[in-house]
Amino acid sequence: SYYRPNSFDVVIANGLIGLGLDTEEAFNQLMFECHRVLASDGMLVLGYNDKPDRLNFNIEQAPGYQVFKTFEPGIAGMTGARHVVADGFQHCYVFLRPRRMGHVAGEMDIAAAA
C-alpha cells in the first residue's frame, strides 16, 4: 500500500463509481482502502450518480460501505448525511466516518476486511 494507515483526515471520492469503478468488487476495494487510510475521526465524501445505468448494485448494502457510518456534516442548507443535487444525473454526496471497533451489523470483522 502506498499510504500508511490513518494518513488522512479527509478523502474525497467523487465521480468514480459507474465511471471506471463499475462493479461491487471494485467499489468495495475503494471503500476498504479509504477506510484504511482515514484517521479514526476522518471523513469520506462519496459522490456518485445514483442512476441504474451507472450502478448495478446497492451501494448501502455493499460490505465496503458497511465499514462506514453516515453523519450530518453541519453544512448550511443540508439536512442529513446524503445530499442529492437537483440535476438530470441524480448526483449525490454521502458523508461518512469510519467504523473502527467490533463488528459491523454482527457480520464483518472490520480489521480483517480493511
Buried (B, 14 or more C-beta within 10 A) or exposed (E): EEEEEBBBEEBEBEEBBBEEBBEBEBBBEBBBBBBBBBBEEBBBBBBBBBEEEBBEBEBEEBBBBBBBEBEEBEEEEEEEBBBEEEEEEBBBBBBBBBBBEEEBEEEBEBEEBB
